[in-house]
Amino acid sequence: MGTQVVILTGNLGKDAELRLLPNSGKPILNFDLPIDIGFGEKKETMWVRCAMFGERAQKLAEHLTKGKGVQVVGEFRMPTIYEGKNGNTVNMDFNVNQLSFVGGAKDASSGNGTPVAAGQSAEEIPF
């Protein structure tokens, strides 16, 4: 049996949401990435629901804001199907194993994928 490793790059559609799992109390960070599929007149945008768990999720939550460019490495989970008024909606769910910041303002990143807050150097970042 093979394994999957997927790399997605995009700008967050809204601020990330940090919450605690009800049974375990473990943190989970969710955010949505738009991914373009196709090209030309057949180009479509698919939204991928990303999830990150644990201490990394807590530390990254405040840095993952709407419009922030990220590259994530991970794997797809089984899609979630929701019944709606206009038929069924399918969400593509993605477990994030690695995250890097890409693009953006010069003072928002050290240029090597390490997030840097105003007034901090890359060595001072807690993750």
Backbone hydrogen bonds, N-H to C=O, Kabsch-Sander energy under -0.5 kcal/mol:
donor,donor_aa,acceptor,acceptor_aa,energy
6,V,74,G,-2.7
8,L,72,V,-2.5
10,G,70,V,-2.2
12,L,68,K,-2.4
13,G,32,D,-2.0
16,A,64,L,-2.6
17,E,30,N,-2.9
18,L,16,A,-0.5
19,R,28,I,-2.3
21,L,26,K,-3.0
25,G,21,L,-2.3
28,I,19,R,-2.8
29,L,52,M,-3.3
30,N,17,E,-2.5
30,N,28,I,-0.5
31,F,50,C,-1.8
33,L,48,V,-2.5
35,I,46,M,-3.2
37,I,44,E,-3.2
42,K,39,F,-1.5
43,K,40,G,-1.4
44,E,37,I,-2.9
46,M,35,I,-3.2
46,M,44,E,-0.5
48,V,33,L,-2.8
48,V,46,M,-0.5
49,R,92,M,-2.9
50,C,31,F,-3.4
50,C,48,V,-0.7
51,A,94,F,-2.5
52,M,29,L,-2.2
54,G,27,P,-1.8
57,A,53,F,-0.5
58,Q,54,G,-1.5
59,K,55,E,-2.3
60,L,56,R,-2.2
61,A,57,A,-1.3
63,H,60,L,-1.5
64,L,60,L,-1.2
64,L,61,A,-0.7
65,T,63,H,-1.2
67,G,12,L,-2.8
68,K,65,T,-2.4
70,V,10,G,-3.0
71,Q,100,S,-2.9
72,V,8,L,-2.9
73,V,98,Q,-2.3
74,G,6,V,-2.3
75,E,95,N,-1.8
77,R,93,D,-2.6
80,T,91,N,-1.7
82,Y,80,T,-0.5
82,Y,89,T,-3.2
84,G,87,G,-1.6
87,G,84,G,-1.3
89,T,82,Y,-3.2
91,N,80,T,-3.1
91,N,89,T,-0.5
92,M,47,W,-0.8
93,D,91,N,-0.7
94,F,49,R,-2.5
95,N,75,E,-2.9
96,V,51,A,-3.0
96,V,94,F,-0.6
97,N,73,V,-3.2
98,Q,73,V,-2.0
100,S,71,Q,-2.4
101,F,113,G,-1.2
102,V,69,G,-2.4
108,A,105,A,-1.2
109,S,105,A,-0.5
109,S,106,K,-0.6
110,S,114,T,-1.7
116,V,108,A,-1.5
120,Q,117,A,-2.0
124,E,121,S,-1.6
125,I,122,A,-0.8
